[in-house]
Amino acid sequence: MNDKPTIKIRHSEPEDIPAIKTLYAQPSCYAGTLQQPFASEQLWQQRLKEPVPNFVSLVAVENETLLGQLGMEIFIHPRRKHVANIGMAVSEHHRNLGVGQALLKAAIDTAENWQAVTRIELEVYTDNPAALKLYQNHGFEIEGTAKNYAFREGEYVDVYLMSRLKS
């Protein structure tokens, strides 16, 4: 029997906002990103209900269950319009099932084959080996370490600055 979900990737819709809020309310999801605990649904409505044209919000779903979300900002500055930055979270209940991989593959395809992006950037906490491995498996390389990058759980933590360059 196959326990892996049948993952469908699509753009998020306004109806997904309550589930996205619930996703980022999971402790490891807000701790693994720059999201705040206890973010309001109003905040998520502002971010996602009418997104700006250079922002892509993808969700991974199985049937009606939201498994993860990935946000990608494509820069609009004339000298950086070839660059995108991504961030994502996968539900604590659906890890190690290919959700992050499916979201990342879809984002890379969208960026490189449809948005003329040749550089995708991200920041990943240095104490997140699962995410680091996922990104490295998809061609991302560590370019440096940002010390004391963010404040999390009462202390400053470091991130790796990573990028993938389209060959």
ChimeraX attribute file (.defattr): number of C-alpha atoms within 10 A of each C-alpha:
attribute: neighborCount
match mode: 1-to-1
recipient: residues
	/A:1	3
	/A:2	5
	/A:3	6
	/A:4	11
	/A:5	14
	/A:6	13
	/A:7	19
	/A:8	15
	/A:9	20
	/A:10	14
	/A:11	13
	/A:12	21
	/A:13	13
	/A:14	12
	/A:15	10
	/A:16	20
	/A:17	19
	/A:18	14
	/A:19	16
	/A:20	22
	/A:21	18
	/A:22	17
	/A:23	21
	/A:24	26
	/A:25	19
	/A:26	18
	/A:27	13
	/A:28	14
	/A:29	21
	/A:30	18
	/A:31	17
	/A:32	19
	/A:33	17
	/A:34	13
	/A:35	12
	/A:36	14
	/A:37	13
	/A:38	13
	/A:39	14
	/A:40	13
	/A:41	15
	/A:42	13
	/A:43	12
	/A:44	17
	/A:45	17
	/A:46	10
	/A:47	14
	/A:48	20
	/A:49	16
	/A:50	10
	/A:51	12
	/A:52	10
	/A:53	9
	/A:54	13
	/A:55	17
	/A:56	20
	/A:57	20
	/A:58	21
	/A:59	27
	/A:60	25
	/A:61	19
	/A:62	13
	/A:63	10
	/A:64	7
	/A:65	11
	/A:66	22
	/A:67	27
	/A:68	26
	/A:69	28
	/A:70	21
	/A:71	20
	/A:72	22
	/A:73	19
	/A:74	23
	/A:75	16
	/A:76	13
	/A:77	9
	/A:78	7
	/A:79	8
	/A:80	12
	/A:81	16
	/A:82	18
	/A:83	23
	/A:84	26
	/A:85	18
	/A:86	20
	/A:87	18
	/A:88	21
	/A:89	25
	/A:90	25
	/A:91	21
	/A:92	14
	/A:93	9
	/A:94	15
	/A:95	14
	/A:96	12
	/A:97	16
	/A:98	16
	/A:99	27
	/A:100	24
	/A:101	16
	/A:102	16
	/A:103	25
	/A:104	21
	/A:105	14
	/A:106	17
	/A:107	22
	/A:108	22
	/A:109	12
	/A:110	15
	/A:111	24
	/A:112	18
	/A:113	12
	/A:114	9
	/A:115	16
	/A:116	15
	/A:117	21
	/A:118	17
	/A:119	21
	/A:120	23
	/A:121	19
	/A:122	19
	/A:123	22
	/A:124	21
	/A:125	20
	/A:126	16
	/A:127	13
	/A:128	12
	/A:129	11
	/A:130	10
	/A:131	18
	/A:132	19
	/A:133	11
	/A:134	15
	/A:135	21
	/A:136	14
	/A:137	11
	/A:138	13
	/A:139	12
	/A:140	20
	/A:141	17
	/A:142	17
	/A:143	12
	/A:144	12
	/A:145	16
	/A:146	16
	/A:147	12
	/A:148	12
	/A:149	14
	/A:150	15
	/A:151	12
	/A:152	15
	/A:153	8
	/A:154	6
	/A:155	8
	/A:156	11
	/A:157	16
	/A:158	17
	/A:159	20
	/A:160	21
	/A:161	18
	/A:162	21
	/A:163	23
	/A:164	20
	/A:165	14
	/A:166	14
	/A:167	5
